């Protein structure tokens, strides 16, 4: 009886959330939001995208520009250093810290003519030492979009596009899958070990992207993008009609945290240290501007707005991450109409307490 009561309670919560009024993103103010920042908020860099906090919360790494170098901002001193300018590479889209301070970077082995197709299926994971002095070393693993990195160990998760075909017109059974693995050192060389599949979805249903670990690394949060059946193997991402937010458990279960089809756009981003909630890119519709919202990670969890930049018009606040102590968030600023993922600066803001 207790189990059935819990199931009914979860269903009621999901239903009540599904019928909640959409968040109003209408502009209400004149001016430039960068000149009227909330109290305690500061612009760390006038360039850059996709920030991440260091394990101790004292630094923020970010990408200078798409297919460019990775940088690191020291919060106490305000100094910025180039992390990857010392070594040969073809540019990066994302940077992450491992708990030991070493870095993971996502980028192509070589620049190709079609940047969108390259981003979808030709991006690889690279490792770099914590002093950012040695060469970046490939883990020989292609990924689709971003990766999840454990806060406590060497475990990572990523999405694969399968099958990878030299003749995409012959592909009829395309799917994406969330994979997990551990980064281990063999004779001083990083390798991916213990690789296994966590979840898959056919391309006709949605395209998966890994985001964060939670619950002692027993779950990976993920986005499930509905592209209307567009095949990624043809090298085109297309228009995102809807994004569901899921949790893939290591026992095979899948939890639906947010799957409301009301015309708005919601994409899960950085998770709180407790794993109880996560930041979400939220907006009136795909490509129409973005804010950061907070999503409670329970089935049908409440979604509340955190930032107010769209009060000033069609701006894009995205890729929010939470500091290790849960007190700060970092995110990128962009303008409406910018290419997906592109940022024009990094900001640091106190996390609202309510």
C-alpha positions, 0 to 999 in steps of 0.5 A: 500500500505504501508503494502505491501511495508513493506512486500516486503522489508522484503522479499527482505532483507531475500532473500538477506541475504539467498544468502550472502556468508558464513563466512569463518572459515578457520584457518589462524594463528599458536599458542594458542589463549589464549596466544594472546587474543584481546586487553582488553580481559581477562581469568576470570577463567580456568574452567567453562561454561555458564556465565551470567551477574548480573543485575548490570553488576558487577558479572558473575555467571557460572557453574563450570562443567556440573552437578556441582556447580554454581560460581560467579566472582566479576569483580572488585576484581577478587574473585570467590565464590561458590554459591551452595556448602552450600546446598545439590543438584544433580548438575547444568547445568545452572545458571541465575539471576532474576532482584532482584538478586535471582538465578534460576538454572537448574539441575536434582532432581537426577543423572541418568545413562544416562546423555544425556537422563537426560539432555533432559527431567529430568532437573528442574528449582530451585530457590535460594535466592540472598544471596546464603545462603538458600536451592535451592527450586524446581519450579516443572517444567521440561525443555528441554535445557535452559530458558529465563529470563526477564531483568525487571521482574519475567517472565521466558520462557522454552521449554517442551518436550511433551508428557513425557511417561514412554513408549516412543516407544508408543509416535507418536505425540511428540512436543516441546513448548515454555512456559512462566510463572511468578515466585511468592512467596506464603508464602515464597515459589517460584511458577510458575504462569500464565503459558501459551503456546507461540509456539509449533512445532512437533518433525518431524519439529524441537526441540525448545529451549527458549533463551531471552526476547525482546520488553518489554517481548512481544517476546521470541527468540528461536532456532529451531533445525532440528534433522532429525526426531529423537525423544527426548522421546527416550533419544537421541539428535542426530546430529543437521542438521540445526538451525533456529532462531525464535522470538515467539510473545505473540500475536501468531506470529512467526518471522524468523530471520535466517533460512539459509541452507548453511551448517553452524551452527548458534544458538542464545545466549545472547541478547543486552540490546536494543533487537536490536541484539543478539550474536549467536554461529556460525561455519562451521558445527555442531561439527566443532568448534564455534565462536561468531557472531552478528545477527541483529534481523530483518527478514533475519538480517545480521550476522557478526563475532565477535571473531577470535579464530578459526583462530588458529584451531578447537576451540569452543567459545560459550554461549556468553552473553552481559553486561547490558550496552552493552559494554562487552561480556562474553563467554566460551572457549572450544576445538573441540570435547568437549561434547556439552555445556562443557566449559574450562574457562570463558572470558570477552571481550569488545564488538566490536563497528563495 
